[in-house]
Amino acid sequence: SRALLRDKIVNVITVDAANRKWIATTGDGVWLFSANGDSLLQQFNMSNSPLPSNEVYDIGINPKNGEVFFATEQGLVSYR
């Protein structure tokens, strides 16, 4: 998994209640890794998700319901 992010600009890494790593990048959307960081579970970008931009600056997670918020250059979007 480390090689996947080698040439990427990482803006923030957020850890959810299941210890999964949510990684916001400049130009490549969001990458979701398993709790141990060894497996890429999902990648969110403009072509496969509702992200309005692949420039993701921040990630917030609501601890009560697990909803994930992505702050992009084009606005905010959430994911459940």
N, C-alpha and C positions, 0 to 999 in steps of 0.2 A: 504494500500500500504506500510506502514511503516514496517509491519511484513515481507513483501517480501524481504526486504533488511537487515533484522536484522543480519544475519550471513555473509553478503557479505563484501568484501573489496572494498570500493568505491575509485576510483582514481581521478575522476573529475566529476563535474556536470556542464553542459553547458545549457543555456537557449536560445531557438530560438526566432524568431520574433513573433511567436504565443504564447509565454510564456510557451511552453512545456519544460519539463525537460529531458535532455539526460544524462544518468548516465553511466559512463564507470567503469567497474569492473575488478578485477583480478580474472580470472577463470570463469566468468559468462557472458561475452560479454557485450552488451549494453542494457539498459532498457530505454524505452521511456514512460514518464508519462504525463498525461493531464496537462493543464495550472494550475489547482488548486491542482495538485499532488494527487488527490484521485483515479485516474484510471490508471492502466497499459494499455497503448495503444498497445505496441509491445515490444518484446524482440528479439534482434538480437544475434545469436550465430553461431558457425561453422556449425551446423546441419540444420539451417533454413535460412541462408543468405550467402552472399559471404565473410563474415569475415574470414580472413585466420587464426585467432587465437582468443580464448576467453579471452586472456590477452589484454585488451584495456587500454592504458595509457593516451590517450588524445582525445578530440573531438573538432573539429573546424567547424564553420558554415560560409559559404560565405553569407554575408548579401544581396548581390545583387540578387542571384538566389536561395538561400535556400539550396544549396548543402551541405551535411554534410560529414565531413571527420573524419575517425577513424584511430588513430595511434595505431597499435598493435605491438606485439613483432616480428611479421612476415612481417611487412610492412604496407603501407597505403592503405586504400580503401575508396571509396566515395559512397554516397547514395543520391538519389533524390526522 
